Each structure stands twice: as structure tokens, then as C-alpha cells.
Amino acid sequence: PEFPLISIGILTYNRSRELRTTLDCLLRDGYPNREIIVVDNHSSDDTQEMLQREFGGCRELIVYRTEKNIGVGARNLFLKNARGKYVFQYDDDSQPADSATIKNIVEFLETSGNEIDVLCTRVVNFYDQSCETQDWEVFAWGGDANQGFRGHFIHGSGTIFRSSALRQISGYPEDFFWGFEEADLTLQFLLAGSTIVYKPDFITLHRRRRRQFSSPLVTTYYVRNGVLVFNKYFTFPYNWLLCKLWIMRHISKNLLHFKSVIAGARAGFSLSRNQIRARRKFPCNRKQIFLWIIHTLLPSPTWKFFKLIRYKFPDKGIGGCGGLGSANADRQFV
């Protein structure tokens, strides 16, 4: 069989141990035709020394280092410099579920998935086997378990982009730094008429202990970036209404961060005055935009009231791929 060139992109910052584990995993997966692009977002730890020491002789590995930490926009370095037909995006603390995952994904895209522009895998927590992409499963629609389900939202890790689709968009917003960047990227793909598919039997493991991102700065970033996205892609009065709902959601979510919410809202409205707008009719199904809005604005406890899925996903993150055996096997793979 032919194996097209693929690119695997990883953004890292001050997590050399996690990055080493991910690279060890990827280099042992056996796919014969690939390049692995690591973007070091100006780490201050031993990331560069580790890469030179452990992987200096690896011809497949390409390393970029930014002059300063520029946030999520640094992912554009591997998205725009990738030479592969497909671009796999992983975080520095994530990995494919087993040594056959990448090969199976490429085979699927080359045969039955040739109309898919963005493929989102199921993300499973490595430690407790919980599904971290249950948000996407609540609103998955159309399709089936074999061909995948139509999606409306792109998640960060374990996502595969067709390179021809990447050429139709500008990439991650470089002024966001952190937070809500996938929402902006998703709307770019929807505006380009791209097909997004969620396929839960392809699994990405996330080696992260569960924690809550609840710092005031994170809240400010999220609120600011949400205001920027709504004003960038939606016309009046929809942009105004979505911004108000977005701000109200974050105030009700954590009253202790009220000042951070207001600071984010002010920053967002101020920056949006000079923002390049992309307000035109979305060529996608209206249902996709509706689900994107619901997914974005409503807190997860309310989603159970929306009976929008036709396929019952397993309760556990890895239940659809052979039960706990898949995760246990991957512990050895690591």
C-alpha cells in the first residue's frame, strides 16, 4: 500500500518531559512516511537541550523555536510549513492510542474519508479513561459510527487537517495568546465550506491530570477572545446578542471573577474596532452554526436537554474501541 507523506505538529512550552514521552511514542508508531514538526514556544526549561540530546539524530524531526512566547498562534508555524498531505495536530502531553492509530486514520482518509477536510478524534484522559470530547458527542449528528459524524467544532489535540483545506484559511488567530482559538479556527473552516467530521473510534490519549482553569487571567482571555470572534464573524444584531450572552455566561459561572469578565469584555470590544471582519454568509448547513452557538454559549449541564444525536455513544471514553484493554495496552505503548 502507498503511504502518503504526513506531517505531525506539536506545540510545546516548558514541558520537556511530556514532550519526550510524546515523541518517543510517535517515533515508535511505525508509519513509514512522515515529518514531525515541534514548535518550541520559547521555553525556558531544558526543552532545546533535551531535543538535541535525545533526538538530535532523528531525520524526521524538524524543530522551530519562537523568539518569544506568542501563545497558540505559534501553531501556525507547523500548519503553514507542513509538507504532508495530512497534518496531525497533537499537544505535547497527548499521543495516539496505539501504534496503529495513525496508519488507520490515513487509510480511512485515503479510502472512505476522501471528502473529509478536518477529522476530530475522540480524546480520552490517560489516567481515568474519561472522555474529554463528550461535548462534541452531545451534538454529533448525521453519519454513522463507521463513516464518522458531522461536526461543528474543532478541538485542539488529536485533530487531522487535510493540507488542501488548510490552504483555504488563515490559521490560528495570532492575537489571542490563549483561549477560544479553536472556535475561531472552526468558523474559518465553516466559512470555507470545509467538511468537519468527528470519528470516535480513533482515539487520542491525553496525559493530563484533571484540573480547572479558573485563574482571573484565563477568564479575561476567554471573554476577550469570545467578543472578538462574535464581532468578527457575525453581523448586527447577532454579534451584539452573542456577546451579551457570552459575558452573562461567564459572570454567572464565577462571580468571583466578575472584574476579570468585565476587563475581558472591555478589551474585546476595544480591539474589535480595528479587527478585520469576515462577515459573510456561511456556506455550511445552518444546523452546524446553530450547534456551534449552543455548544459555545450554554454550560454543559444544560446539554442533556438537547436530544440531537442519533447514535448513542458509550459512556466511557474508550468504550467504543474495545473497552479498557485499549487504554491498558497503550500504557505499555508509552
C-alpha positions in Angstrom: 0.0 0.0 0.0 1.0 3.6 -0.6 1.7 5.8 2.4 1.4 9.5 1.6 3.6 11.9 3.4 2.0 13.1 6.7 3.1 15.9 9.0 2.7 15.7 12.8 2.8 19.1 14.5 3.4 19.6 18.2 3.4 23.0 20.1 5.3 22.9 23.4 6.2 25.3 26.2 8.3 24.3 29.3 7.2 20.7 29.3 10.3 18.8 28.1 9.4 15.6 29.9 6.0 15.4 28.4 7.3 16.3 25.0 9.9 13.5 25.2 7.2 11.0 26.1 5.1 12.1 23.1 8.0 12.0 20.7 9.1 8.5 21.9 5.5 7.3 21.3 5.2 8.9 17.8 8.6 7.6 16.7 7.6 4.0 17.6 4.3 4.0 15.8 5.8 2.6 12.6 4.3 4.9 10.0 6.9 5.0 7.2 6.5 8.4 5.6 6.2 11.4 7.9 7.8 14.5 9.3 7.4 15.6 12.9 7.4 19.3 13.5 8.0 20.6 17.0 7.4 24.3 17.7 9.1 25.4 20.9 7.2 28.5 22.1 10.4 30.0 23.6 10.6 27.5 26.5 12.9 28.5 29.4 13.4 24.9 30.6 15.7 22.2 29.1 13.5 21.6 26.0 16.1 22.5 23.5 18.8 20.5 25.3 16.5 17.5 25.5 15.7 17.6 21.8 19.3 17.8 20.9 20.4 15.1 23.3 17.5 12.6 22.8 16.5 13.3 19.2 19.4 15.1 17.6 20.0 12.3 15.1 16.3 11.9 14.0 16.0 13.0 10.4 12.2 13.1 10.6 12.2 15.7 13.3 12.1 19.5 12.5 12.3 22.0 15.3 11.2 25.6 15.3 11.8 28.0 18.2 10.0 31.3 18.5 11.8 34.4 19.7 9.2 34.8 22.5 6.1 33.0 23.8 3.4 34.0 21.3 0.7 31.7 22.5 -1.5 29.5 20.4 -0.6 31.4 17.2 2.7 29.5 17.2 0.8 26.5 15.9 0.7 28.3 12.6 4.4 27.5 12.2 3.7 23.8 11.7 0.4 24.3 9.9 2.0 26.6 7.3 5.3 24.7 6.9 3.9 21.2 6.8 4.6 19.3 3.6 2.4 16.4 4.2 -1.0 15.6 2.6 -2.4 15.4 6.1 -1.4 17.4 9.1 -1.8 15.7 12.5 -2.0 18.1 15.5 -1.1 16.9 19.0 -0.3 18.6 22.2 3.0 17.9 23.9 1.1 15.8 26.5 -1.0 13.7 24.1 -0.5 10.7 21.9 -2.3 8.3 19.5 -4.0 5.5 21.4 -1.8 2.8 19.9 0.9 2.1 17.3 -1.7 1.5 14.6 -3.8 4.6 15.1 -2.1 7.0 12.7 -1.8 4.4 10.0 -5.5 3.5 10.4 -6.5 7.2 10.2 -4.5 7.7 7.0 -6.0 4.6 5.4 -9.5 5.8 6.3 -8.9 9.3 4.8 -7.4 7.7 1.7 -10.4 5.5 1.1 -13.8 6.2 2.6 -12.9 9.6 4.0 -11.7 11.4 0.9 -14.3 14.2 1.3 -13.3 15.0 4.9 -11.3 18.2 5.4 -11.0 18.1 9.2 -11.1 14.8 11.2 -11.5 15.1 15.0 -10.7 12.0 17.1 -12.1 11.1 20.5 -9.8 12.4 23.3 -9.6 10.2 26.3 -7.9 11.0 29.6 -4.9 8.7 30.1 -5.3 8.4 33.8 -9.0 8.0 34.5 -10.2 6.9 31.0 -12.9 9.6 30.9 -13.9 11.1 27.6 -12.7 14.7 27.2 -14.6 15.2 24.0 -18.0 14.4 25.3 -19.1 18.0 24.3 -18.6 17.0 20.7 -20.5 13.8 21.2 -23.6 15.5 22.6 -24.0 17.4 19.4 -22.7 15.0 16.8 -25.2 14.5 14.0 -25.7 12.7 10.7 -23.4 9.9 9.5 -22.7 6.8 11.5 -20.0 5.1 13.6 -18.1 3.8 10.6 -18.0 6.9 8.4 -18.0 9.4 11.3 -20.4 12.1 12.4 -20.7 15.6 11.1 -19.1 18.1 13.4 -19.4 21.8 14.1 -16.4 22.4 16.4 -12.7 21.6 16.3 -10.8 20.6 19.4 -7.1 21.2 19.8 -5.3 17.9 20.1 -5.9 14.7 18.1 -7.2 16.7 15.0 -6.2 15.9 11.5 -6.3 18.5 8.7 -6.2 17.9 5.0 -3.5 20.2 3.7 -5.6 21.4 0.8 -8.2 22.7 3.3 -5.5 24.4 5.4 -4.6 26.5 2.3 -8.1 28.0 2.4 -7.9 29.5 5.8 -5.5 31.9 7.6 -4.8 29.7 10.6 -4.9 30.2 14.3 -5.6 33.8 15.4 -2.2 35.2 16.4 -3.6 37.9 18.7 -5.5 35.6 21.1 -2.5 34.2 23.0 -4.7 31.6 24.7 -8.3 30.6 24.9 -11.2 30.2 22.4 -8.8 29.8 19.5 -10.5 26.6 18.3 -13.7 28.5 17.9 -12.2 31.0 15.6 -10.4 28.2 13.6 -13.7 26.3 13.3 -15.6 29.3 11.8 -12.8 29.8 9.3 -13.3 26.2 8.1 -17.1 26.6 8.0 -16.8 29.8 6.0 -14.5 27.9 3.6 -17.2 25.2 3.2 -15.0 22.5 4.7 -16.4 19.2 6.0 -15.6 18.6 9.7 -16.1 15.0 10.9 -15.9 13.6 14.4 -14.9 9.9 14.5 -15.0 8.4 18.0 -13.3 5.1 17.2 -10.0 6.9 16.5 -8.6 7.8 20.0 -6.1 10.3 21.3 -4.8 9.8 24.8 -4.3 13.0 26.9 -1.8 12.6 29.7 -3.2 15.4 31.9 -4.5 15.3 35.5 -7.9 16.8 35.7 -7.9 20.4 36.9 -9.9 23.6 36.5 -8.6 26.6 34.5 -10.1 29.2 36.7 -7.5 31.9 37.1 -8.6 35.5 36.6 -6.2 35.9 33.6 -7.7 32.9 31.9 -11.2 34.3 32.3 -10.1 37.6 30.8 -8.6 35.9 27.8 -11.6 33.7 27.2 -14.1 36.6 27.5 -12.0 38.9 25.3 -11.4 36.4 22.6 -15.1 35.4 22.6 -16.1 39.0 22.0 -13.5 39.2 19.2 -14.9 36.1 17.5 -18.5 37.1 17.6 -17.8 40.6 16.2 -15.5 39.1 13.5 -17.9 36.6 12.1 -21.5 37.7 12.9 -23.4 40.8 11.8 -25.5 43.1 13.9 -27.7 42.3 15.9 -26.4 38.7 16.2 -22.9 39.8 17.2 -24.3 42.1 19.9 -26.6 39.4 21.3 -24.0 36.7 21.3 -21.5 39.0 23.1 -24.1 39.8 25.8 -24.9 36.1 26.3 -21.2 35.3 26.4 -20.5 37.9 29.1 -23.5 36.8 31.1 -22.4 33.2 30.9 -19.0 33.9 32.4 -20.4 36.2 35.1 -22.9 33.5 36.2 -20.2 30.8 36.0 -17.9 32.5 38.6 -18.9 35.7 40.4 -15.5 35.9 42.0 -14.1 36.7 38.6 -16.5 39.5 37.8 -13.8 42.0 37.4 -11.9 39.7 35.1 -15.0 39.2 32.9 -15.5 43.0 32.6 -11.9 43.5 31.8 -12.1 40.9 29.1 -15.2 42.4 27.6 -13.8 45.9 27.5 -10.6 44.6 25.9 -12.6 42.6 23.3 -14.8 45.5 22.3 -11.9 47.8 22.1 -9.8 45.5 19.9 -12.7 44.6 17.7 -12.9 48.2 16.4 -9.6 47.6 14.4 -10.4 43.9 13.6 -10.6 42.6 10.1 -14.1 41.4 9.7 -15.1 38.1 8.0 -18.9 38.7 7.9 -20.4 36.8 5.1 -22.9 34.1 4.7 -21.7 30.7 6.0 -21.9 28.1 3.1 -22.5 25.3 5.6 -25.7 23.8 6.9 -27.5 26.1 9.3 -27.6 23.3 11.8 -23.8 23.5 12.1 -23.9 27.2 13.0 -26.8 26.6 15.4 -24.9 23.8 17.2 -21.7 25.9 17.3 -23.6 28.6 19.1 -25.3 26.3 21.5 -22.0 24.5 22.2 -20.3 27.8 22.8 -22.9 29.6 24.9 -24.6 27.0 27.0 -22.9 25.4 30.0 -22.5 21.6 29.8 -25.2 20.7 32.4 -27.9 22.0 30.0 -26.8 19.9 27.1 -28.6 16.8 28.3 -31.9 18.5 27.4 -30.9 18.6 23.7 -31.8 15.3 22.1 -29.8 16.0 18.9 -27.8 12.8 18.5 -28.9 9.7 16.6 -26.1 7.5 17.8 -25.7 6.5 21.4 -22.0 6.9 22.3 -20.5 4.7 25.0 -20.4 6.3 28.4 -16.7 5.8 28.9 -14.2 7.4 26.7 -12.7 4.2 25.3 -15.8 2.0 25.4 -16.2 2.2 21.6 -12.8 0.7 20.9 -12.6 -2.5 22.9 -13.1 -1.3 26.4 -10.4 -0.8 29.0 -8.0 -3.0 27.1 -7.2 -0.2 24.6 -6.0 2.1 27.3 -4.1 -0.5 29.2 -2.4 -1.6 26.1 -1.4 2.0 25.4 0.2 2.3 28.9 2.7 -0.2 27.5 2.9 1.7 24.3 4.1 4.8 26.2 
